[in-house]
Each structure stands twice: as C-alpha cells, then as structure tokens.
Amino acid sequence: MDKILELRRKRTALVEEARAILDKAEAEKRDLNEVEGARYAAIITNIQKNKEAEARLVQLLGLEEEAKTAVVAAPHKPLPGSVAVLDPKGGFRSFGEFLRAVKYSPADTRLLALRTGGNEGVDTAGGFTVPTEFSKQILMMAVEASVMRPSGAMIIPMASDSIAIPRIVDTTHASSIFGGVVAYWTEEAGTVGGGGTDPAWGQVKLIAKKLTGYTYVSNELLADNAVGLEAVLMRMFAEALGYYEDTAFISGDGVGKPLGILKSGALLSVNRSAASTIAIADVANIYKRMLPSSMSRAVWFGNPGIMGQLIALGSTYLTWLNSSGGNGGMAAAPPATLLGRPIRFTEKCSALGTAGDLILVDPSYYLIGERQPIAIAASEHVRFTTDQTAWRFVERVDGQPWVDSAFTPANGSTLSPFVTLYSATTGGD
C-alpha cells in the first residue's frame, strides 16, 4: 500500500509539472518549443509507466490475498487466531459483515484473534482490531482527507509503546558541522591544526498516544443495510482520523497527544509586513528561511481564509489572473503551487492574521509513530432509549518533529524545515 501511495504522489507531481509547461506556453500565446515538447512527451510517458506500475502492484496484492485466503480455507483445523493472521480480511467478506459480527455476534470465532483485551466477560469493553484489509482501506481514505501523511511525513511502525529515533544534534555551522566535526586545509607536510569533538547525538522518543472517537448509528441501518453502514462508518472514521491526526501534527502541544509543528522548538516565525495581511514580501521571507536541502520537498499549508490575500497578490504577480496575459484570466483556477512548491489549504491552520495561517514545511522532518491498528467496539446501552448503537474507534499513534531547534548556518540567518508567518510586525524570529 505504501508503494501504491508513493506512485500516486509521483504521478501527481508529474501531472503538475506537465500542467505548468502547458500553462506557460498558453500564457505566452505560443506553441511548445522543442525542449518543452520533449519534456512534456517524457512526462506523459512516465505517467503511463507509473500507472502501469500501480496496476501491477494492485494485481499482485489481489493475488497475494487470494493465496492467503486459499491457505485459510485449507482442510485443516486452524489454531485460534490463525484465520486473522493468514487472511487480511479476518474471514469476513466485507467491512459491513465485520461490523455486523461486532454488533450482533461478539462470540463469532472469527473475532477471537481480533479481540483487543479489556474485560474478557464484556466484549465491548475491549473491542476488536479491524482486519488488515479493511484497516488499510480506512487509512487510505484518511490519507486522502489529510495533509500531513500524504505530503511525505516519515511513518515509523512501533513494536512497543515507545521507540527512540536517533538524530545528530547539528544546530550550528559557526565552528563545526554535525555537532563537532572540524576539517582543515593543510599544505604538504604541514601540521593539522586545531581539533574537533565527537559528533553530538540525540534522540526523539515517540510514545504511543490514544486517539478515541465515537458516533451513533440507528439500528435500522445496520439491520436493513450492512453495505450502507459500511460506507457511512468507513467514511466517517477515515475522515475523523485524518482530521484529528492533522490537528495534532500541526498544532498539538504534546500533552497526551502528538507534538505539532507550530509548537516545535525548531519553528521559525518571520515577522509580518502588516497586521492581518499576507504580502509578497511575507511569502519571500518565509521561503528564504527554509533549509536549502528541504526546498525540493517543502509543502505550503494555508488556512482557506488566506486565499483572498493570495489572489490579491496574483493581480500583480501571477499571470493567471491577468486576462490580457492569457491563461483564462479569472475563469481559470489558480495554480496549486506557491513559489513552485505545492500548497494545500486546510482549516487546521490558524486563521488569517495569526501565527500559523501560512506555513512552509518539509514533512520528511516530521515523524509519525504507529503503534496500534484501528480497533472498533459497539455498545447498545449508551442510547438504548433511542434504539441507536454507539460505535467507538481507537488508534494509538504519536508524532514529533525530528529536530527540536532551528539551524544556524556559517553565514546568514537561522534556517529550519518549519517556517511560518508571525502574527505581528515585530517579535518574530
């Protein structure tokens, strides 16, 4: 699944590059030149190869599932729990069938290996882990509804409740690199001068945090239409996971939840040109404080409320808004990039005029630790009088920036993989 997501991200980037080539030629009212034509043809070829590679992976995943199912169906008595281990669907034909078993048949033998613990006498106290195949579908939908995961954050499986990730403490190049490594230019037979110290090593510790959510569904929907319940709950759980994960990954305070980018010690907040506005100088000032090595991976996150500010900038700086300059003028959609980097609008960013309304992020510097797959439990007691079932989902996850301070180069201002716009004209970094 990770390989499929990576292929799709690459294909999106290729499509954006192809669109940029065409937009440039259209804006200048000309055909593609020889170099552009060759590059455009190469991009289309790469897109086709990318799609073929994805199709092969999807086909292979299907064959692997069939093979695993065939093993499960072999004429022998499996050990308790072996069905869920061998069959990614846990013996269930659909997510809806799994939900019906959780609600009406908690003693179903297929659920034995999926029990999460808790009170052995009350199945709903612990709940049941969602079979791998359905969990992947939910997470896939969550990725499509989120901004951090699909942008390139580093996903780390956690085999225990906590895991330590090593890192080099390299905060300044004023006198050394890698926290203590020094080199000298030395003439032949000359004496190597000075000396360095051992590189400074640190670690980031991810500790699984529990994300719990619940909703209510009428019993009629479950009884009359398991397929409808499957569609509703899968969509609701997926988008809820994406929403609350992103909120924590962006602005979480680290207390019982992940530590977000906006609370990181590595965050740089550049001063704003004027209150409650975003000027072209603000965008440039954010961009120039990004780590040079991160620029090719950086992604903009912005609150939808800043769109008006960016469109106002476009009237002066972007050809798409200028009808006399071609490219459709106001009839065309604005480009999904800012200074050549993708921009994603999300309500999880701060409101216009406050710190965090526009952020430039290198997501590869953000670590997401996954400890427990999604688990689901049902209870008919919470809303017994209204004949509704309460559905609860639980996920255990953590997230932290990989660095905890900005970086001081040998020459120039501090740099960071996380840069935002400060709320005021003074007081920022």
N, C-alpha and C positions, 0 to 999 in steps of 0.2 A: 504493500500500500504506500509506503514511503517513497518507493521508486516511482510509482504512478504519480504521486503528488509533485515530485521533483520534475518529471517530464512535463506536467501541465504548467508548472511555473516557468519552465524554459520556453514552452510554446507561447505562453502569454507575453514573455519578453520579446520573442521573435515577432509576434504579431504587432506589438507596439513599435518595434524598430521599422517594420515594413510600412506601417501607417505613417510614421514620421517621414520616411522617404517620399511617399506619395504626397503628403501634406505640403512638404517643402516645394516640390515641383508645381503643385497646384497653386500655392501662394505666389509663386514667381511666374505663373501662367506660361509654363513651358513643359515639354516632354522630359522624361528622364534622360540624363546624359549617359554616356557609355559606362562610367563607373557605377552610377546609381542603378542602371538597368541590370548590370552583372550582379551587384549586391542583392537587389530585390529578387532576382531569379534564384540566387543561392539561398536566400531566406525561405522562399516558398518551398524549395527542395528540402531544406532542413525541417520545416514544419511538417511536410509529408512524412519524412523519415521518423520524426518524433511521434506522429500519430500511429504509424505502423508499429513502432516500438511499444507504445502503450497498448495497442491491440494485442500484441504478442504476450505482454505481461498479464493482461486481463484473461486471455485464453489460458495461460499457464496456471493462474490462480484457480480458475474454474476446474481444470484437470486435477490439480492438487486436492481440491476439496472433494471431487468425485472419488479420488483414490482413497482419501481418508475415510469417506463415508462407506466405501466398499469394505475397508478394514473393520469398521464398526459393525457392519452387517454380517461379517463372517460367522459361520455356525459354531460359535463357542460362547460360553458364559463369561462376559466381561467382569472384571473386578469392579467393585463400587467406585464410581467416579471416572472410570476409564472412558465412558462414552463422551463426556465433555472434553477430555484430553485429546482424544483422537478426532472427534468431529467438531469442527469450528462452529457448527450450529447447535451443538449440545444435544442432538437428536430431535430438535424442533424444526419443522418445515419453514416457519416464518417467525418474525418477531411477535406478531399478533398471537400465535399459538403459545409462545413462551409466556406472554402476558396473561393469557387465559389460565395457564397452569399455575402461575404465581398467585392469581386471584382465587381460583376455584379448586385447584388440586395441589396444595403445597407438599403433599406426600408423594407426588409423582416421582418415580425412581430417577427420571432424567434430571431432577433438581438436586439430587443428593450431592453430586460433586460441585454444585454451584452455590451451596449454602455458604454464607459469609461468616457464620458463627453466631455469637449472641446467645440467646436463651434457646436451648435445644427443644424445650416444650412449646415455644411460641415461634413459629417460623418467621412471622413478620417482624420479630424483634431484631433479627439479623439481616434478613433479606437474601437475595440471590444475585450472584455475579452474572451479568449479561454475557451470553456466549460470545466468543471472539468475533464471529462473523457479524453479528448484529451490533456489537460494540464498535467495530470498525465503521459500520455504516453511520452510526450516530456521530462518531468523531469526525468522519468525513464531512458530514453536514455541518458540524460545529466549526470545522476549518473554513468552510465556505462562508460562514456567518461571522467569523472573527477576523482580526487584523494581525495579531502577533504571530500566531503559529504559521500561517501561510506566507508570512513575509520573510521567514528564514531563521526564526529563533532556534537555538540548539536544544533538541529534545533528548533527554537522558533518562533511560529506564532505571528505576530504583529497585534493587533487590531487597532492600531493608528500609526501615522508616527514615533513615538518614544516609547521606552519602557526601563525602568530601571531594571536591573537584580542585585539583592543584592549579595554581596560576603563578606567573612571575610578577613580582611587585616592581614594575618599571614605570615610575611616575615622573621621572625627570631625566633629561639627557644633558643637564648642565655640566656634569663632570664624568659621567659614565653611562653605559646602557645596560639593560637587563638588571638594574639594581646593583651594579658593582663591577661590571666588566669594562676594563680600560685597555686600549691599544695605543701603540706609539709608532711613528715613522722613525726608523733607525738606520743610520748610514752603515756601510760595510765596516765590520769590526768595531762598531760603536757599542756603547753600553745602553742596554734597555733601561729607560728611566722610569721612575715612579713605581706604581703598582696598583693593583685593583683589590677588590674584596670579593668574597663569594657572592654569587647572584642571590638576591633576596627572594625567597619563596614564600608564598602564602597559600591560602585555600579558601574556597567558598563552600559553605556547608548547606546543603539542601535538606530540609526536614519536612516530611510529608504533612501537608495541611488538609483538613477535610472540608470539602465543598458539598453541602447538602441542600437539596431543593425538593419541593413537592408541589403537587397540583391535585385538583379534584376532577373526576370524570363520572358522568352518570352511569349507573349500572346497566341501563338500557343499551347504551352504545356498545358496551363490552358483550352483552348477551346477544345483541342483534347483528353486530358488525365488527368482528375482530379486526378485519382489514382496516376499517375506519379508525379504530382505536390505535392500531399500529402506526398509521400515517400521522395521526394527531400527536401521540406521545413522542414518537421518534423526532418529529419536527420541534416540538416544544422543548424536549430535553436537550436536543442538539443546540438550539439557539440560546437556551439558558446557559449551557456550559460555555459556549463561546462568549456570551455577554459578560458573565461574572468572572471568567478567567481573564479576559481582556481588561476589565476594570481594575482587577488586582495587578496584572502585569504592567499596567500603565501608571496607576496611582496608588497601589496598595501600600500600607505603612509597615508591613512585615510582622504585625502583631496578630497571630492566628491566621494569617493569610500571606500570600507572596509579597515580596518587596518590589514595588513598582519602579519604573524608570524615573518618574517625577520625584520620588523620594530617595533616589540614589545619591550617594556622595560623589559620584562621577558626573552628575548632571551639570552642564553649563547653562546659565540663564543670561542671555545677552539683553542689554537694555533696549527698550522700545523707543522708536522715534517720537511717537506721540501716544497719549492715552487712548485706549480702545480702538486702535487702528493697526494696520499692518502695511508698512511701506516697502518699496523695493529695497531700500537700504536695510530694513529688518531681515528680509529674506537673505540678502547677501551676507549680512553679519552672522546669521546662523550658519550658513553654508561654509563660510571660511573658518569656523571653529570646529568643523568636523575633522576627525582624524583623516589624513590623506589616504591611508591604507583602507579606510572604511567607505570612501566616497563611491566606489563601484558597487557597494552593497546597500548603501543608505536608502531609506524609505521615509517619506514625509507622512506624518499623521496630523490631521487637522480636524477641528470641530466644524460641522456643517455651517455654523454661523459665520465663519471667515470667508465663505465663498464670495460674498458681496465685495469684500476687500480685494480678493484676488482678481475678480472680474474688473474692478475699478483699475487695478494695476494693468490689466490686459488692454484697456483702452489706450494706454500709452506704449506698452512694451510688447504686447503679443499681437501677431498678425491675424490670428483667428477672429478677433473682434472687429477688425477694420474691414468693412465691406468693400472699400475701394482697393484693398490689398488682396482681395480674393479669399479663397478658402471658406466661402459661405457666410462670412460675417457672423452676425448674431444668430443666424439659422443653424450654424454648426455647433456641435458640442465642444466645450473647451477641452484642451488636451489633458490627459490624466497624468501629466508629469509637471514638475516644477524644477527649473534649472536642470532638466534632463533626468531627474530621479522620479520614480513613481510616487503619486500622492494618493492616500486613502483617507476618506472623510469618515469620521466616527464620532458619535455622541459621547464616547468615553473620554475624549479630550476635553480640556477645560473650555469654558465659554469664552467668547471673544473679549479680549481686554484683560484676561487673567493669565498668569503663568501656565503654560501648557496648552494654549489654544492652537499653537503650531509647533510641532516637534520634528526634528530630523534625527533618525535612529538608525544605527547599524544593528539589526536584530540578531546577528550572529554573536553579539556580545551579551545576549540575554539567555540565561539557562532555564529550561523548564524540566523539572524532575517529575516523572510519572511513577507513582507507587502502586496504586490500586486501580484496576479497571472499573468501569461503571457498574454499580450494583443497584438493583431495583427491589423495592418491597411494596406491598399493598396492605391497606387496612380498611375494613368497612365500618369500624367503630367510631372514627372521628366524626363522620357525618351520617350516622345511622338514620337519623330522622329525615334526612333529605334523599336517602337512597343513593348516595354517592360513595365512590371509593377514593380514598386518598392514596396517591402514588408518590413514593419517595425515591429519589435517586441520590447516590453518594459517590463521590470521586475523591481520591486522595492525590494531591499534586502540590508542587511548590515551584516557585520561580524567583530568581535573583539575577541582578546584573553580574557579569563575570568580573568586572572591575569596580572598585569602590572609591576611586578618586580620578580626577582629571589628570591629564598628562602635560608636563611642561617640556617643550622642545628646547633644543640648544639655542634656537633663536626664534623669537616671536611669542605670541600669546598662547595661553593654555588651550589644549585641544581635548576632545572627548568623542566617544561614539554616541553620546546622548546630548543633544543641544536643543534648547527651547528658547522661546521669547519671554523675557521677563514682563511682569505686569506694569512696570513703571519705566520712566525715562532715566532713572538713576537707581543705584543699589544692586544692580545685577553684576555678573562676572565680567 
